[in-house]
Amino acid sequence: MFSSFSIPFGVPKLNFLRSSGPTISIKTVEVYDVETAAEKRSRTLKHLIKANHVNHALLYHNLEFQNHSTHILGSAYILGASADQLNTIYDHESKELEQWHDAPGEISKDDWTDFLGKRDYQRAFVDFFEDQLVQYGYDWKALLSDYLVEGTEPLINNLIGNLGHPLIHLAYAYELSSREVAIESLAAASCFHNYLHKYIDDPSYSQSKPRESFSSVLDILRLVAADHNFDKIFTEKSQDNVEDLFAHHEALVLPYWNAWDLHKGNPTAMFGDSQKAAVALLVGTHKADEHYDFFLLHALTTSHAVRILLPLIPARYRIPVVRQWWLLVLAVYIAQLRPEVDMKAIEEYELHGRDWKWTEDRALKSKYCCDSHYVKGLRAMKAAAQTWGDADAFYLKAAVKFAEEHNGWFG
């Protein structure tokens, strides 16, 4: 049902930020080959992914939102959802999605990079990459390996547009071994390509020296929270704050971004610590009388996507991909008004006998079983525990707390 593989990346003929020296080394996750699996629920997932690919646009709601069907279907499947449950999820997701609309024109091999960032060309991008897939003999991994690194502004350096959904989509493409999702991930990265690419493409942005380096992102976020220079920049939480932050306050952000220097410590351990921080950002900032923060959730789901991809991409790309994640998290944390992260709220949480089976049941059988972000969040916490171990039950406590207290989103 599953296998392991490595992406056959070629060496790109371009000059952009790469890592050198120590890199991040973790085991590959199980890769579910739903294309060839014989069991009913695997066949159901395959058919639903294909149906979504054919019937529903990748972007909808004025091209602002990305289709999440594959994300929740994949997460629910990996958590053990039955064929009937997968069909129920698909039907629920489909209610708010939109049909495909023709693009203003076609895209070719000679000009495809001219259309980067133009969301109204989403259908044209999908058509283009599907046409290219034929030229690659339907080897979607080879297609990805080339197009992710092609050009002076390669897609692999700009996967964090739209709250990192291209990054998330790419991870599901590999984890579910799906060429449809692979095509969609290239299209998503192309549509949401934006100004954030320059921070990885141009090494000069990594030369903004911090006062000191830190191994823990939570330590840096505590300094950001205490930095009064940010106090009057934003008065309300909003995703729109992110673009304004980089447009007008970049000089405040970059020293903190560069303060997490993965070259000065053990990058594998530092990435592990960052996954714990991603969980804490979601669960440790939650107040009893509030909904959970929708935007801080993406610190966790994008971290999970990075965890999936890291063992599958060449070592030279790993730290730059993690630095993209950190740039997104730092920006979102500031945009959401730098909430306090209460680690004790997780560490001192009482499990009362509840275990991972309990959280899986909540993900698949609670009234939020069709909430893609709820299911993805629980699945990401379980995956982190499987990756790093959970001797102190931190991840389990966070998952149980989130599952029990969740009553909707704000942001």
C-alpha positions as CSV (number, residue, x, y, z in Angstrom):
1,M,0.0,0.0,0.0
2,F,2.9,2.4,0.6
3,S,6.4,2.8,-0.5
4,S,9.4,5.2,-0.1
5,F,11.1,7.1,-2.8
6,S,13.4,10.1,-3.4
7,I,12.7,12.9,-5.8
8,P,15.0,12.7,-8.8
9,F,16.0,16.4,-8.7
10,G,18.5,17.5,-11.3
11,V,21.0,20.2,-10.6
12,P,19.5,23.5,-11.7
13,K,21.3,25.9,-14.0
14,L,20.7,28.9,-11.9
15,N,22.0,30.8,-8.9
16,F,19.8,31.0,-5.8
17,L,20.2,30.5,-2.1
18,R,21.1,26.9,-1.2
19,S,22.3,25.4,2.0
20,S,25.9,24.2,2.6
21,G,27.4,22.3,5.4
22,P,25.2,20.3,7.9
23,T,21.7,19.6,6.7
24,I,18.4,18.2,8.1
25,S,18.2,14.4,8.1
26,I,14.9,12.7,9.0
27,K,13.3,9.4,7.9
28,T,10.9,9.4,5.0
29,V,7.2,9.0,5.9
30,E,5.1,6.2,4.5
31,V,4.0,7.0,1.0
32,Y,0.6,5.7,0.1
33,D,0.4,4.6,-3.5
34,V,-3.3,5.1,-3.9
35,E,-3.0,4.7,-7.7
36,T,-2.3,1.0,-7.4
37,A,-3.7,0.0,-4.0
38,A,-6.5,-2.6,-4.2
39,E,-8.5,-2.0,-1.0
40,K,-11.8,-0.2,-1.3
41,R,-11.0,2.9,0.7
42,S,-7.8,3.4,-1.3
43,R,-9.7,3.1,-4.6
44,T,-12.3,5.5,-3.2
45,L,-9.6,8.1,-2.3
46,K,-8.1,7.7,-5.8
47,H,-11.4,8.3,-7.5
48,L,-12.3,11.3,-5.3
49,I,-9.0,12.9,-6.0
50,K,-9.5,12.5,-9.7
51,A,-13.1,13.7,-9.5
52,N,-12.0,16.8,-7.6
53,H,-9.3,17.5,-10.2
54,V,-11.7,17.3,-13.1
55,N,-14.8,19.0,-11.6
56,H,-13.6,21.6,-9.2
57,A,-11.3,24.6,-9.7
58,L,-8.1,24.8,-7.8
59,L,-8.8,28.4,-6.7
60,Y,-12.3,29.8,-5.9
61,H,-14.0,32.6,-4.0
62,N,-12.7,35.4,-6.3
63,L,-9.5,33.3,-6.6
64,E,-8.6,33.9,-3.0
65,F,-9.1,30.4,-1.5
66,Q,-7.5,27.1,-2.5
67,N,-9.4,23.9,-2.9
68,H,-8.7,21.8,0.3
69,S,-10.5,18.6,-0.7
70,T,-7.3,16.6,-1.2
71,H,-5.9,17.9,2.1
72,I,-8.7,16.6,4.2
73,L,-9.3,13.5,2.2
74,G,-5.6,12.6,2.5
75,S,-5.5,13.3,6.2
76,A,-8.7,11.4,6.9
77,Y,-7.5,8.5,4.8
78,I,-4.2,8.3,6.7
79,L,-6.0,8.5,10.0
80,G,-8.1,5.5,9.0
81,A,-11.3,6.9,7.4
82,S,-13.6,4.4,5.7
83,A,-14.7,4.7,2.1
84,D,-18.1,6.0,3.3
85,Q,-16.5,8.6,5.5
86,L,-14.3,9.7,2.5
87,N,-17.4,10.1,0.3
88,T,-19.1,12.1,3.0
89,I,-16.1,14.5,3.3
90,Y,-16.0,14.9,-0.5
91,D,-19.7,15.7,-0.7
92,H,-19.3,18.3,2.1
93,E,-16.2,19.9,0.6
94,S,-17.8,20.1,-2.9
95,K,-20.7,22.2,-1.7
96,E,-18.6,25.4,-1.5
97,L,-16.2,24.7,-4.4
98,E,-16.6,26.1,-7.9
99,Q,-16.4,24.7,-11.4
100,W,-13.4,25.5,-13.7
101,H,-13.5,28.6,-15.8
102,D,-11.5,29.2,-19.0
103,A,-8.3,31.2,-18.6
104,P,-7.8,34.4,-20.6
105,G,-5.4,32.5,-22.8
106,E,-3.0,29.5,-23.1
107,I,0.4,29.1,-21.6
108,S,3.4,27.5,-23.5
109,K,6.8,26.2,-22.6
110,D,8.3,29.4,-23.9
111,D,6.3,31.9,-21.8
112,W,5.0,30.0,-18.8
113,T,7.1,32.0,-16.3
114,D,5.6,35.3,-17.7
115,F,2.3,34.3,-16.1
116,L,3.6,33.6,-12.6
117,G,1.3,35.2,-10.0
118,K,-1.7,35.5,-12.4
119,R,-4.4,33.5,-10.7
120,D,-6.9,33.9,-13.5
121,Y,-4.6,31.6,-15.5
122,Q,-5.1,28.7,-13.1
123,R,-6.9,26.5,-15.7
124,A,-4.1,27.4,-18.2
125,F,-1.4,26.4,-15.7
126,V,-3.1,23.0,-15.1
127,D,-3.5,22.4,-18.8
128,F,0.1,23.4,-19.5
129,F,1.6,21.1,-16.8
130,E,-0.7,18.2,-18.0
131,D,0.6,18.7,-21.5
132,Q,4.1,18.7,-20.2
133,L,3.4,15.5,-18.3
134,V,2.9,13.8,-21.6
135,Q,6.4,14.9,-22.7
136,Y,7.8,13.4,-19.6
137,G,6.2,10.0,-20.4
138,Y,3.7,10.6,-17.5
139,D,6.6,10.6,-15.0
140,W,5.1,13.2,-12.7
141,K,8.1,13.1,-10.3
142,A,10.5,14.0,-13.1
143,L,8.1,16.8,-14.1
144,L,8.1,18.2,-10.6
145,S,11.8,17.9,-10.2
146,D,12.4,20.0,-13.3
147,Y,9.7,22.7,-13.0
148,L,10.3,23.3,-9.3
149,V,13.8,24.5,-10.0
150,E,13.5,26.1,-13.5
151,G,14.2,29.7,-14.2
152,T,15.7,32.6,-12.2
153,E,12.7,32.6,-9.8
154,P,12.2,28.9,-9.2
155,L,9.0,27.7,-7.7
156,I,10.7,25.8,-5.0
157,N,11.8,29.1,-3.5
158,N,8.3,30.5,-3.3
159,L,6.0,27.8,-1.9
160,I,4.6,30.0,1.0
161,G,2.3,32.2,-0.9
162,N,-1.4,32.0,0.2
163,L,-0.5,30.9,3.7
164,G,1.7,28.1,2.4
165,H,-1.0,26.2,0.6
166,P,1.2,25.4,-2.4
167,L,3.7,23.8,0.0
168,I,0.9,21.8,1.7
169,H,-0.4,20.7,-1.7
170,L,3.0,19.6,-2.9
171,A,3.5,17.4,0.2
172,Y,0.2,15.6,-0.4
173,A,1.2,15.0,-4.0
174,Y,4.2,13.0,-2.8
175,E,2.6,11.4,0.2
176,L,-0.4,10.1,-1.8
177,S,1.7,9.5,-4.9
178,S,-0.8,11.3,-7.1
179,R,0.0,12.9,-10.4
180,E,-3.3,14.9,-10.3
181,V,-2.2,16.5,-7.0
182,A,1.3,17.0,-8.4
183,I,-0.1,19.0,-11.4
184,E,-2.3,21.0,-9.0
185,S,0.7,21.8,-6.7
186,L,2.7,23.2,-9.7
187,A,-0.3,25.2,-10.7
188,A,-0.9,26.5,-7.2
189,A,2.8,27.5,-6.8
190,S,2.6,29.3,-10.1
191,C,-0.6,31.1,-9.3
192,F,0.5,32.2,-5.8
193,H,4.0,33.2,-6.8
194,N,4.7,36.6,-5.3
195,Y,7.2,39.0,-3.7
196,L,8.3,36.5,-1.0
197,H,10.5,34.6,-3.5
198,K,13.1,37.3,-3.3
199,Y,14.0,36.5,0.3
200,I,15.3,33.1,-0.8
201,D,16.4,33.9,-4.4
202,D,18.5,36.9,-3.3
203,P,21.1,36.0,-0.7
204,S,21.5,39.6,0.4
205,Y,18.3,39.3,2.4
206,S,20.0,36.7,4.6
207,Q,22.8,39.1,5.4
208,S,20.7,41.3,7.7
209,K,22.6,40.4,10.8
210,P,20.8,39.8,14.1
211,R,22.2,40.9,17.4
212,E,22.6,37.2,18.2
213,S,21.6,33.8,17.0
214,F,19.2,31.4,18.6
215,S,18.5,27.7,18.2
216,S,14.8,28.0,19.3
217,V,12.2,29.8,17.3
218,L,10.0,30.2,20.4
219,D,12.9,32.2,22.0
220,I,12.9,34.5,19.0
221,L,9.1,34.9,19.0
222,R,9.3,35.9,22.7
223,L,11.7,38.7,21.7
224,V,9.3,39.7,18.9
225,A,6.4,39.8,21.4
226,A,8.4,42.1,23.6
227,D,9.6,44.4,20.8
228,H,7.7,47.6,21.2
229,N,8.6,48.6,17.6
230,F,5.7,46.4,16.5
231,D,3.2,47.8,18.9
232,K,1.6,50.4,16.7
233,I,2.0,48.8,13.3
234,F,-1.2,46.8,13.4
235,T,-4.3,47.2,15.6
236,E,-6.3,44.2,14.3
237,K,-5.4,40.7,13.4
238,S,-5.5,40.1,9.7
239,Q,-3.9,38.1,6.9
240,D,-3.7,41.3,5.0
241,N,-1.1,42.6,7.5
242,V,1.5,40.2,6.1
243,E,1.9,42.1,2.8
244,D,2.0,45.5,4.6
245,L,4.6,44.1,7.0
246,F,7.0,43.3,4.2
247,A,6.2,46.4,2.2
248,H,6.8,48.9,5.0
249,H,8.5,47.2,7.9
250,E,10.9,44.7,6.3
251,A,13.9,46.1,8.3
252,L,12.2,45.1,11.5
253,V,11.4,41.6,10.4
254,L,14.7,40.4,8.7
255,P,17.0,40.5,11.8
256,Y,14.6,38.2,13.5
257,W,14.3,35.9,10.5
258,N,18.1,35.6,10.4
259,A,18.4,35.1,14.1
260,W,17.4,31.5,13.6
261,D,20.6,30.3,12.0
262,L,20.3,26.6,11.1
263,H,24.0,26.6,10.1
264,K,25.2,27.3,13.6
265,G,23.6,24.4,15.4
266,N,22.2,21.0,14.8
267,P,19.7,21.7,12.0
268,T,17.9,18.4,12.5
269,A,17.3,19.1,16.2
270,M,16.4,22.7,15.5
271,F,13.8,21.6,12.9
272,G,12.4,19.2,15.5
273,D,12.2,22.1,18.0
274,S,10.4,24.2,15.4
275,Q,7.7,21.5,15.0
276,K,7.1,21.7,18.7
277,A,6.9,25.4,18.4
278,A,4.4,25.2,15.6
279,V,2.1,23.1,17.8
280,A,2.5,25.6,20.6
281,L,1.7,28.5,18.4
282,L,-1.7,27.0,17.7
283,V,-2.6,25.4,21.0
284,G,-0.6,27.5,23.5
285,T,-2.0,30.8,22.3
286,H,-5.6,29.7,22.6
287,K,-7.8,31.3,25.3
288,A,-10.7,29.4,26.8
289,D,-13.3,32.0,25.6
290,E,-12.1,32.2,22.0
291,H,-12.1,30.3,18.8
292,Y,-8.8,28.9,17.6
293,D,-6.6,31.1,15.4
294,F,-7.1,30.1,11.8
295,F,-3.9,31.7,10.6
296,L,-1.7,30.4,13.3
297,L,-2.9,26.9,12.4
298,H,-1.0,27.3,9.2
299,A,2.3,27.4,11.1
300,L,1.5,23.8,12.0
301,T,0.1,22.5,8.7
302,T,3.0,24.0,6.7
303,S,5.5,22.7,9.2
304,H,3.9,19.2,8.7
305,A,4.3,19.7,4.9
306,V,7.9,20.6,5.3
307,R,8.4,17.5,7.4
308,I,6.9,15.4,4.6
309,L,9.1,16.9,1.9
310,L,12.5,17.2,3.7
311,P,13.6,13.6,3.3
312,L,12.4,13.6,-0.3
313,I,14.3,16.6,-1.6
314,P,18.1,16.9,-2.1
315,A,20.0,18.1,0.9
316,R,20.9,21.4,-0.7
317,Y,17.3,22.5,-0.8
318,R,16.3,21.5,2.7
319,I,17.4,24.4,4.8
320,P,16.1,27.0,2.3
321,V,12.7,25.4,2.4
322,V,12.7,25.5,6.2
323,R,13.7,29.1,6.1
324,Q,10.7,29.8,3.9
325,W,8.5,28.2,6.6
326,W,10.1,30.4,9.3
327,L,9.6,33.6,7.3
328,L,5.9,32.7,6.9
329,V,5.5,31.9,10.6
330,L,7.3,35.0,11.7
331,A,5.1,37.2,9.5
332,V,1.9,35.5,10.5
333,Y,2.8,35.8,14.2
334,I,3.3,39.5,13.8
335,A,0.2,39.9,11.7
336,Q,-1.8,38.2,14.4
337,L,-0.6,40.7,17.0
338,R,2.1,38.6,18.6
339,P,0.1,36.5,21.1
340,E,1.6,35.0,24.2
341,V,2.6,31.4,23.8
342,D,1.7,29.5,27.1
343,M,3.6,26.3,27.1
344,K,2.3,25.3,30.5
345,A,-1.2,25.3,29.2
346,I,-0.1,22.2,27.1
347,E,2.4,20.7,29.5
348,E,0.1,20.7,32.5
349,Y,-3.0,19.6,30.5
350,E,-4.7,16.5,32.0
351,L,-5.2,13.6,29.6
352,H,-7.6,11.6,31.8
353,G,-6.7,8.4,29.9
354,R,-7.3,9.8,26.4
355,D,-4.8,8.7,23.8
356,W,-4.2,9.0,20.1
357,K,-7.1,6.6,19.3
358,W,-9.3,9.1,21.0
359,T,-8.0,12.0,18.9
360,E,-8.4,10.0,15.7
361,D,-12.0,9.3,16.6
362,R,-12.5,13.0,17.2
363,A,-11.0,13.8,13.8
364,L,-13.2,11.2,12.0
365,K,-16.4,11.1,14.0
366,S,-16.9,14.5,15.7
367,K,-19.1,17.3,14.3
368,Y,-15.9,18.8,12.9
369,C,-15.0,15.7,10.9
370,C,-15.6,17.6,7.7
371,D,-13.5,20.7,8.8
372,S,-10.4,20.3,6.8
373,H,-8.2,22.5,9.1
374,Y,-9.4,20.6,12.2
375,V,-8.6,17.2,10.7
376,K,-5.2,18.4,9.3
377,G,-4.2,19.9,12.6
378,L,-4.8,16.8,14.5
379,R,-3.1,14.7,11.9
380,A,0.0,17.0,11.9
381,M,0.4,16.7,15.7
382,K,0.2,13.0,15.6
383,A,2.8,12.9,12.8
384,A,5.1,15.1,14.8
385,A,4.9,12.7,17.7
386,Q,5.7,9.8,15.4
387,T,8.7,11.7,14.0
388,W,10.3,12.9,17.2
389,G,8.9,10.7,19.9
390,D,6.6,12.0,22.7
391,A,8.0,10.8,26.0
392,D,6.5,13.8,27.9
393,A,3.2,13.5,25.9
394,F,3.5,17.1,24.8
395,Y,2.1,16.4,21.3
396,L,-0.7,14.1,22.7
397,K,-1.7,16.7,25.3
398,A,-1.8,19.4,22.6
399,A,-3.9,17.2,20.3
400,V,-6.3,16.3,23.0
401,K,-6.6,19.9,24.2
402,F,-7.2,21.1,20.7
403,A,-9.7,18.3,19.9
404,E,-11.7,18.9,23.1
405,E,-11.7,22.7,23.1
406,H,-12.1,23.4,19.4
407,N,-15.3,25.2,18.6
408,G,-14.5,27.1,15.4
409,W,-12.0,29.5,13.9
410,F,-11.2,33.2,13.9
411,G,-8.7,35.2,12.1
